[in-house]
Amino acid sequence: MTLAEALKLAVQALSRDTNGSEREIPAERLEVAVLDRTRPQKRKFKRIEGRALVRLLEAGSADAEPTSGGDVE
């Protein structure tokens, strides 16, 4: 599963309530980070936000890479 596919699946799961109805969650309401154990920094999580997040959420962007980000605390 690509990062984009995993993110879409996670957002779909978060979007459903117990009755099975769905709500839309815009990118600006999401806080997304990935674990990158190869990072030399103490914090190994890398935020995905802004345009990088929007690209990952859009259809057909499975190859998009996270390019932004501060560290997750």
Secondary structure, DSSP 8 states (H G I E B T S, - for coil): --HHHHHHHHHHHHHB-TTS-B----GGG--EEEE-TT-SSS--EEEE-HHHHHHHHSTT-TT-------B--
